[in-house]
Amino acid sequence: MAKKTFFVTGTDTDAGKTFIASALLHKANSEGLRSLALKPVASGSESRDEGLRNSDALILQEAMSEELDYEQINPYAFEPAIAPHIAAEQAGVRLNASRLAGFCRGALFTPHDFSVVEGAGGWRVPLNDREDFSDLAKELSLPVILVVGLRLGCINHALLTIEAIRRDGLTVAGWVANHVDPNMSCMEENLETLKQRMTAPYLGFVPNLAGKENAAISASQYLHLPESHN
């Protein structure tokens, strides 16, 4: 089976990228696929005896079927919960797309069938003063999965993001509607508008599962895996 690797981005911070990425990993696992996940850069990490650990990277590590050292999954972890490029600057580290892509390629040599590389925030979150996380996706030439956080403003964010991804020359392998705001007005009408306007494969709607046990496993039942191969 050919490897499938995808770059996961979101319409904004807290759109649910890690939640949906982990749900896709569980979906792959349930279909008998060997899965991997990478979170190359993460801010908002906790200091532990073994070093800085990011909760999102740990969630991905737990969800994937294959084993990787934490440092392969998340080579750059920063403690403050701020924009990654600012956290990196404060730590005296310079992030760049080429170096990050090298880390990703090395980790992706591990045998697997399905894998995700998760960005940070949205498509245009900066890596440094010249590059964005979108440049990492471009460096890796990966098809993109867009997580749309369903809340006020999501239609505009989703349409602008999909437009930017395609302008950057990448394929949108699919999009997921993630119901992040349980109090969103006219949610069904907004979802229907997105379905009409988003010219990319629809991978599913995930209801709000906040606080539910094994939420990512439950979410996987609402999704199907994208078809695009890198």
C-alpha angles and dihedrals in degrees: 000000000000116000117255115207124175137182112229118211134163140218088245144334111307094021086130103257095153093043093052093040090054090047090053089050090053089048091053091047091052089054091054096256124142107239137201134179135194131195100184096184128025133169125191095058131161124235112237135167090265093048137267114342126190120211094220092052090048091051090053092046091054094046099049120085099218126069125246131162112256091244089059092052095044112017093168117047122166127191105220116077094232137110107309096234090054092046090050092049091051089051092050093247126131115210121204133175096234095055093044090050089054091055090049095049091050093052092044090061085079107104111262144134103217129027142166132205109203122209127202125260111327136338097279100043105136124249093186138333092296108026137058132200086262087069089061090054089048092048089054093040091223129165110243133235112203119208110206112202105213107228138107109312096021096122094059093043092049096048093046092048095049089048091052093048092054092044086057089058099251131127122244101224092188148313134238126209107219115189098220097157111057089188096054112139117235092003095163092049091050091049091051091051090051091051090052096046104035106089095198135085113289111228097186150282118272114200121220105283098168111155095011119131114252089005095167091053089050090047091054089067090065095052140072125203120255118253102217116110123206 
